[in-house]
Amino acid sequence: MSKVDVLLGLQWGDEGKGKIVDVLTPDYDVVARFQGGPNAGHTLEFNGIKHVLHIIPSGIFHAEKINVIGNGVLIEPCIFKKEISDLAEKGVDATKNLYISKKAHLILPSHRMLDAANEQAKGNAKIGSTLKGIGPAYTDKIARTGLRVGDIMEFDFREKYEMLKSQHLRLAHTLNFDIADFRIDGCAIDEYERMWLASLETLKKFNLINSEYFINRCLDEGKRVLAEGAQGSMLDIDFGSYPFVTSSSTITAGVCSGLGVAPSRIGRVMGISKAYCTRVGAGPFPTELFDATGTRLCELGHEYGATTGRPRRCGWIDIPALRYACMLNGVTELFVTKPDVMNDFDEVKMCTHYQINGQQTDEIPFEFNEVEIVPQLVAYKGWKQSLAGITDYNQLPQPLLQYLAEIERVTGVPIRAVSISPDRKDVLFK
C-alpha cells in the first residue's frame, strides 16, 4: 500500500518548493496541493523561462502526471483563469491532467475587499497580508458560511453568493471602509465581480472530484502521491509566529485535513530550507540583517515576492527555527536551496541559539513577537567560488560541504539534495 510523501517549506516561505516539486514529479503519479491559495507563489525555471504558479500544483508541466487541487486549498477564479491562460500560452493544456476538489473553498471579490478593510483597520499593527482574500475566506470556512467549488454547479449558487456578499458589505461598513474607491487589480469591485462570475465557466471545464476518495483510491492502487505545501512552517496558523502567520495549516498535519488522508498514510517528509533565511511581511525574524549584507542577499538572491513583488527581508539561517520546523513536521530529509547566492561571501553565519533576557535557549518562545531575541551566531569560512557547472554533490567546495554537514548535524536530519541555481537541472542529489 502506497503512502503520501510530503514536500513543504521549513522557514517563512519562499524556500524553493515549486522547483523541487517539479524536479521530483517524474518519480510520482500524482502531485496534490493541500493548503493555501493565491497568496502562494511557486517559481519554476527551465529552458531559460521562468514560470510562476499560485494555485495550480507544480507538477503541471509534466503532462503525463495527475495534479490535484485539494479540499484545503482556496481558489480565486479570476486568478485561476489567468494561470490556466498563461499555461496555455506555453503549450500546457491543464484541463487534461488537473483535477479540483469540490470541497475546495472559493475566494469571492468581497473577500478581497474585506482583506483590505481588515488591514486598514489594523493600522500600524497590520500583518502584511497579500490582500488576496485568504484570511476572510478561511474565516468563512470555519464559520461554515463559505462557498465551495461544488456549489457553482448548484441551481441556487447565485442566491448563496449574494447572501454571503451582503454579509461582507455589512462588515466593511462597520470597519468604515470606502468601498466606492476600492480597486482589485485596478478594477472597481462591480467590474471585477462580473469578471469573477464569468471565470466560473473556466472552473467548470475541469474534473471536479471528491478528492479524498480519489487520493485514497490512488494509494490503494499503488500509485505514488506527492503532497505539495505552500508558504512555510513558521507561518503555520497554530505553530508559526502568530498572529503574523497565514490562515491554514502549513505543516505535515495539514496534509491529512487538506487532502483527506489518514496520518498512517504519510510516508517521507521532505523539508525545504534556504541556506539563509528570508521573510515577506511583518513579524519576528531573529536573524534579519539590516546592513549591506542583508541588502546583498536580497539583490543576489532576487528576493522579491512571487505573489506581491515586495522585497523580502533577509538574514542568516536560523537553526532553532529550523529544528522546530523539523520536529513539527517529522522531517525525514532536507533539501537546501540557494547556497550559490553566497558564493562571493568571505564568511557565512549560522544562528545556533537564541539569547533572551540574558538566557540562552534553543526554543521558540511563546512571546516570539514581544521579546528581544539576540541570535547567537557562528561564522563559517565562505567558499568564494562559483558553483556553476558542478554536477556532483561531492564536488561542491569543501567549505560549503562543511557548512551543509553542520546543518545536518544540528538538525539531526540528512540532506538529500542541494539546489545551486534556479534551473531544474541544477539539483545535486547526495
C-alpha positions as CSV (number, residue, x, y, z in Angstrom):
1,M,0.0,0.0,0.0
2,S,1.4,3.4,-1.1
3,K,1.9,6.3,1.2
4,V,1.7,10.1,0.6
5,D,5.1,11.7,0.5
6,V,5.1,15.3,1.6
7,L,7.2,18.3,0.5
8,L,6.9,21.5,2.4
9,G,8.8,24.6,3.5
10,L,10.6,24.9,6.8
11,Q,11.1,28.6,7.1
12,W,8.8,31.6,6.3
13,G,8.0,30.5,2.8
14,D,9.9,31.2,-0.5
15,E,12.3,28.3,0.1
16,G,12.1,27.0,-3.5
17,K,9.4,24.3,-3.1
18,G,8.0,24.7,-6.6
19,K,11.3,23.9,-8.2
20,I,11.9,20.8,-6.1
21,V,8.4,19.5,-6.7
22,D,9.0,19.9,-10.4
23,V,12.3,18.0,-10.1
24,L,10.7,15.2,-8.1
25,T,7.5,14.9,-10.2
26,P,8.9,12.2,-12.5
27,D,9.0,9.9,-9.5
28,Y,5.3,10.3,-8.8
29,D,2.0,9.7,-10.4
30,V,0.0,12.4,-8.6
31,V,1.0,15.8,-7.3
32,A,-1.5,17.4,-4.9
33,R,-1.7,20.8,-3.2
34,F,-3.2,20.6,0.3
35,Q,-3.5,24.2,1.6
36,G,-3.0,27.8,0.8
37,G,-4.2,29.7,-2.2
38,P,-3.1,32.6,-4.5
39,N,-1.1,34.1,-1.6
40,A,1.5,31.4,-2.5
41,G,3.9,31.8,-5.5
42,H,5.9,28.9,-6.6
43,T,8.5,29.8,-9.2
44,L,10.0,27.3,-11.6
45,E,12.7,27.9,-14.2
46,F,13.6,25.7,-17.1
47,N,14.7,26.1,-20.7
48,G,15.6,29.7,-19.8
49,I,11.9,30.5,-19.0
50,K,10.5,31.5,-15.6
51,H,7.1,30.1,-14.6
52,V,5.1,31.3,-11.5
53,L,2.2,29.2,-10.2
54,H,-0.2,30.4,-7.4
55,I,-2.9,27.8,-7.1
56,I,-2.0,25.0,-9.5
57,P,0.4,22.3,-8.3
58,S,4.0,22.5,-9.6
59,G,3.7,19.1,-11.3
60,I,1.5,20.6,-14.1
61,F,4.4,20.9,-16.6
62,H,4.5,17.1,-16.7
63,A,1.6,16.2,-19.0
64,E,1.5,12.5,-18.0
65,K,1.1,13.3,-14.3
66,I,-2.2,14.0,-12.5
67,N,-2.3,17.2,-10.5
68,V,-4.9,17.7,-7.7
69,I,-6.1,20.9,-6.0
70,G,-7.1,19.5,-2.6
71,N,-10.0,20.5,-0.4
72,G,-7.7,22.5,1.9
73,V,-6.8,25.0,-0.9
74,L,-8.6,28.3,-1.7
75,I,-9.4,29.1,-5.3
76,E,-9.8,32.7,-6.6
77,P,-11.5,32.0,-10.0
78,C,-10.1,35.1,-11.8
79,I,-6.5,34.3,-10.7
80,F,-7.1,30.7,-11.6
81,K,-8.3,31.6,-15.1
82,K,-5.3,33.7,-15.7
83,E,-3.0,30.8,-14.6
84,I,-4.8,28.5,-17.0
85,S,-4.4,31.0,-19.8
86,D,-0.7,31.6,-19.1
87,L,-0.1,27.9,-19.1
88,A,-2.0,27.5,-22.4
89,E,0.3,30.2,-24.0
90,K,3.2,28.0,-23.0
91,G,1.6,24.9,-24.6
92,V,0.2,23.4,-21.4
93,D,-3.4,22.2,-21.5
94,A,-4.2,21.9,-17.9
95,T,-7.8,20.6,-18.5
96,K,-6.2,17.2,-19.3
97,N,-4.4,16.5,-16.1
98,L,-5.7,18.9,-13.4
99,Y,-8.4,17.7,-11.0
100,I,-10.1,20.0,-8.5
101,S,-11.7,19.1,-5.2
102,K,-15.4,20.0,-5.0
103,K,-14.7,20.8,-1.3
104,A,-12.1,23.5,-2.1
105,H,-13.4,26.9,-1.0
106,L,-13.8,29.9,-3.2
107,I,-12.4,33.4,-2.7
108,L,-15.0,36.0,-3.6
109,P,-14.3,39.6,-4.7
110,S,-15.8,40.7,-1.4
111,H,-13.3,38.5,0.5
112,R,-10.5,40.6,-1.1
113,M,-12.3,43.8,-0.1
114,L,-12.6,42.5,3.5
115,D,-8.9,41.7,3.5
116,A,-8.1,45.3,2.6
117,A,-10.6,46.6,5.1
118,N,-9.1,44.5,7.9
119,E,-5.6,45.5,7.1
120,Q,-6.6,49.2,7.0
121,A,-8.4,48.9,10.4
122,K,-5.2,47.4,12.0
123,G,-3.2,50.5,11.2
124,N,0.4,50.1,12.3
125,A,-0.4,46.6,13.6
126,K,-1.1,45.2,10.1
127,I,0.3,41.7,9.4
128,G,1.4,42.3,5.8
129,S,-1.4,40.4,4.1
130,T,-1.0,39.7,0.4
131,L,-4.6,41.1,0.0
132,K,-5.7,38.0,-1.9
133,G,-8.7,37.4,0.4
134,I,-7.1,34.4,2.1
135,G,-7.9,35.3,5.8
136,P,-11.6,36.3,5.2
137,A,-12.2,33.2,3.0
138,Y,-10.7,30.8,5.7
139,T,-12.8,32.8,8.3
140,D,-16.0,31.9,6.4
141,K,-14.9,28.3,6.0
142,I,-14.5,28.0,9.8
143,A,-17.7,29.9,10.3
144,R,-19.5,27.5,8.0
145,T,-20.7,30.2,5.7
146,G,-18.2,29.8,2.8
147,L,-18.8,28.7,-0.8
148,R,-17.1,25.7,-2.3
149,V,-16.2,24.7,-5.8
150,G,-19.0,22.1,-5.9
151,D,-21.5,24.9,-5.2
152,I,-21.0,26.5,-8.6
153,M,-22.9,23.6,-10.1
154,E,-26.0,24.0,-7.9
155,F,-29.1,25.9,-9.1
156,D,-29.1,28.2,-6.1
157,F,-25.4,29.2,-6.3
158,R,-26.1,32.9,-7.2
159,E,-28.5,33.2,-4.3
160,K,-25.9,31.8,-1.9
161,Y,-23.3,34.1,-3.4
162,E,-25.4,37.3,-3.0
163,M,-26.2,36.4,0.6
164,L,-22.5,36.0,1.5
165,K,-21.5,39.1,-0.4
166,S,-24.1,41.1,1.5
167,Q,-22.6,39.9,4.8
168,H,-19.2,41.1,3.7
169,L,-20.5,44.5,2.6
170,R,-22.1,45.0,6.1
171,L,-18.8,44.1,7.7
172,A,-16.9,46.5,5.5
173,H,-19.2,49.3,6.5
174,T,-18.7,48.6,10.2
175,L,-14.9,49.0,9.5
176,N,-15.6,52.4,7.9
177,F,-14.1,51.1,4.7
178,D,-14.5,53.2,1.5
179,I,-16.0,50.6,-0.9
180,A,-16.5,53.0,-3.7
181,D,-12.8,53.8,-4.0
182,F,-11.7,50.2,-3.6
183,R,-9.9,48.5,-6.5
184,I,-9.0,44.9,-7.2
185,D,-6.2,44.7,-9.7
186,G,-7.1,48.1,-11.0
187,C,-10.8,47.4,-11.4
188,A,-13.8,48.7,-9.4
189,I,-15.3,45.9,-7.4
190,D,-18.5,45.7,-9.5
191,E,-16.4,45.3,-12.7
192,Y,-14.2,42.7,-11.1
193,E,-17.3,40.8,-9.8
194,R,-18.5,40.5,-13.5
195,M,-15.2,39.0,-14.5
196,W,-15.2,36.8,-11.4
197,L,-18.6,35.3,-12.2
198,A,-17.6,34.8,-15.9
199,S,-14.4,33.0,-14.8
200,L,-16.5,30.3,-13.1
201,E,-17.1,28.9,-16.5
202,T,-13.3,28.1,-16.7
203,L,-13.6,26.2,-13.4
204,K,-16.5,24.1,-14.8
205,K,-14.3,22.8,-17.6
206,F,-12.2,20.8,-15.2
207,N,-12.6,17.4,-13.5
208,L,-14.4,18.4,-10.2
209,I,-13.9,15.5,-7.9
210,N,-14.3,14.2,-4.4
211,S,-10.6,14.4,-3.9
212,E,-10.4,12.5,-0.6
213,Y,-11.8,9.4,-2.3
214,F,-9.6,10.0,-5.4
215,I,-6.4,10.3,-3.4
216,N,-7.1,7.2,-1.3
217,R,-8.0,5.1,-4.3
218,C,-4.7,6.2,-5.9
219,L,-2.9,5.0,-2.8
220,D,-4.8,1.7,-2.7
221,E,-3.9,1.1,-6.4
222,G,-0.2,1.6,-5.5
223,K,0.1,5.0,-7.2
224,R,2.8,7.3,-5.9
225,V,1.4,10.6,-4.5
226,L,3.4,13.8,-3.6
227,A,1.7,16.4,-1.4
228,E,2.9,19.9,-2.1
229,G,2.7,22.6,0.6
230,A,2.6,26.3,0.3
231,Q,4.1,29.1,2.5
232,G,6.3,27.7,5.2
233,S,6.2,26.0,8.6
234,M,6.9,29.2,10.5
235,L,3.7,30.7,9.0
236,D,1.5,27.9,10.3
237,I,-1.7,29.1,11.9
238,D,-1.1,27.2,15.1
239,F,2.7,26.9,15.4
240,G,4.0,29.9,13.5
241,S,4.8,33.4,14.7
242,Y,1.2,34.2,15.5
243,P,-0.5,36.5,14.6
244,F,2.0,37.1,11.8
245,V,1.0,33.9,10.1
246,T,-1.1,32.5,7.2
247,S,-4.6,31.2,7.8
248,S,-4.0,27.5,7.2
249,S,-2.0,24.6,8.5
250,T,1.2,24.6,6.6
251,I,2.8,21.6,8.3
252,T,2.5,17.8,7.7
253,A,-0.7,17.6,9.8
254,G,-2.3,19.9,7.2
255,V,-1.9,17.1,4.6
256,C,-4.3,14.9,6.5
257,S,-7.0,17.6,6.7
258,G,-6.2,19.2,3.3
259,L,-6.4,16.0,1.3
260,G,-8.4,13.6,3.4
261,V,-5.7,11.0,4.2
262,A,-5.1,9.3,7.5
263,P,-1.9,10.0,9.5
264,S,-0.9,6.4,9.0
265,R,-0.7,7.0,5.2
266,I,2.0,9.7,5.4
267,G,5.4,8.5,4.1
268,R,8.5,10.5,3.6
269,V,8.5,14.2,4.7
270,M,10.9,16.3,2.6
271,G,11.6,19.7,4.1
272,I,13.0,22.6,2.1
273,S,15.3,25.3,3.6
274,K,17.3,28.0,2.1
275,A,21.0,28.2,3.0
276,Y,20.0,31.6,4.6
277,C,16.6,33.0,5.7
278,T,14.0,35.3,4.2
279,R,10.6,36.6,5.2
280,V,7.9,38.7,3.5
281,G,5.7,41.0,5.5
282,A,5.6,41.8,9.2
283,G,6.5,39.6,12.1
284,P,9.5,38.4,14.1
285,F,12.7,37.5,12.2
286,P,15.6,37.0,14.7
287,T,18.4,36.7,12.2
288,E,17.3,39.6,10.0
289,L,20.2,41.7,8.6
290,F,19.7,45.5,8.4
291,D,23.1,46.1,6.9
292,A,24.8,45.9,3.5
293,T,25.0,42.1,3.8
294,G,21.2,41.9,4.1
295,T,20.8,44.1,1.0
296,R,23.3,42.0,-0.8
297,L,21.5,38.8,-0.1
298,C,18.3,40.4,-1.3
299,E,19.8,41.6,-4.6
300,L,21.9,38.5,-5.3
301,G,19.1,36.1,-4.4
302,H,16.5,38.1,-6.4
303,E,14.5,38.1,-3.2
304,Y,11.2,39.6,-4.3
305,G,7.8,38.0,-3.6
306,A,6.5,35.9,-6.4
307,T,2.9,37.0,-5.4
308,T,3.4,40.5,-4.1
309,G,6.7,41.7,-5.7
310,R,7.7,43.0,-2.3
311,P,11.4,42.8,-1.4
312,R,12.0,40.0,1.1
313,R,13.7,40.6,4.5
314,C,16.9,38.6,4.5
315,G,19.1,37.2,7.2
316,W,21.3,34.2,8.3
317,I,20.0,30.7,8.6
318,D,18.1,30.2,11.9
319,I,18.8,26.8,13.4
320,P,16.4,27.0,16.4
321,A,13.5,27.8,14.0
322,L,14.7,25.1,11.6
323,R,14.9,22.4,14.3
324,Y,11.5,23.4,15.5
325,A,10.1,23.0,12.0
326,C,11.8,19.6,11.6
327,M,10.2,18.5,14.8
328,L,6.7,19.7,14.0
329,N,6.8,18.1,10.5
330,G,8.6,14.8,11.3
331,V,11.1,15.7,8.5
332,T,13.0,12.7,7.2
333,E,15.2,14.5,4.7
334,L,16.3,18.0,3.8
335,F,16.7,19.9,0.6
336,V,18.9,23.0,0.9
337,T,18.5,25.8,-1.8
338,K,20.3,28.8,-2.9
339,P,23.8,28.5,-1.4
340,D,25.0,29.9,-4.7
341,V,23.7,33.3,-3.6
342,M,26.5,33.4,-1.1
343,N,29.3,32.3,-3.5
344,D,31.3,35.5,-3.0
345,F,30.9,35.9,0.7
346,D,34.1,35.8,2.8
347,E,32.2,34.2,5.6
348,V,28.7,33.0,6.2
349,K,26.9,32.8,9.5
350,M,24.5,30.5,11.3
351,C,22.3,31.2,14.3
352,T,22.8,28.3,16.6
353,H,20.9,29.5,19.7
354,Y,18.8,32.5,20.9
355,Q,19.6,34.7,23.9
356,I,16.5,36.1,25.6
357,N,16.8,38.2,28.7
358,G,20.4,37.1,29.1
359,Q,19.4,33.4,29.0
360,Q,20.4,31.0,26.2
361,T,17.7,28.9,24.7
362,D,17.0,26.7,21.7
363,E,13.3,27.0,21.8
364,I,10.8,29.3,20.0
365,P,9.2,31.3,22.9
366,F,5.5,31.9,23.2
367,E,6.3,35.6,23.3
368,F,8.1,35.4,20.0
369,N,6.7,38.8,18.9
370,E,7.3,40.7,22.1
371,V,10.7,39.7,23.4
372,E,14.0,40.9,22.2
373,I,15.9,37.9,20.7
374,V,19.6,38.1,20.2
375,P,20.8,35.5,17.8
376,Q,24.0,33.6,18.8
377,L,25.9,33.5,15.5
378,V,28.7,31.2,14.5
379,A,30.8,32.2,11.4
380,Y,32.0,29.8,8.7
381,K,34.5,30.3,6.0
382,G,33.0,31.2,2.7
383,W,33.6,29.0,-0.4
384,K,34.5,32.0,-2.6
385,Q,33.8,30.3,-6.0
386,S,31.0,29.8,-8.5
387,L,29.0,26.6,-8.3
388,A,28.1,26.7,-12.0
389,G,28.9,23.5,-13.8
390,I,29.1,21.3,-10.7
391,T,27.2,18.1,-11.3
392,D,28.1,16.0,-8.3
393,Y,27.3,16.8,-4.6
394,N,30.8,15.7,-3.5
395,Q,32.4,18.2,-6.0
396,L,31.0,21.1,-4.0
397,P,33.7,23.3,-2.4
398,Q,34.9,21.9,0.9
399,P,33.8,25.0,2.9
400,L,30.2,24.6,1.6
401,L,30.3,20.8,2.3
402,Q,31.3,21.6,5.9
403,Y,28.5,24.2,6.2
404,L,26.0,21.7,4.9
405,A,27.3,19.0,7.2
406,E,26.8,21.3,10.1
407,I,23.2,21.9,9.1
408,E,22.7,18.1,9.1
409,R,24.4,17.7,12.5
410,V,22.4,20.4,14.3
411,T,19.1,19.4,12.9
412,G,19.7,15.7,13.0
413,V,18.1,15.3,9.5
414,P,20.1,14.1,6.5
415,I,20.4,16.4,3.5
416,R,19.1,14.6,0.3
417,A,20.0,17.3,-2.2
418,V,21.2,20.9,-2.8
419,S,19.9,23.3,-5.4
420,I,22.7,25.5,-6.8
421,S,20.8,27.6,-9.4
422,P,17.2,28.5,-10.3
423,D,17.2,25.9,-13.1
424,R,15.6,22.5,-12.6
425,K,18.8,20.7,-13.9
426,D,21.0,22.1,-11.1
427,V,19.8,19.9,-8.2
428,L,22.6,17.8,-6.8
429,F,21.4,14.7,-5.0
430,K,23.7,13.4,-2.3
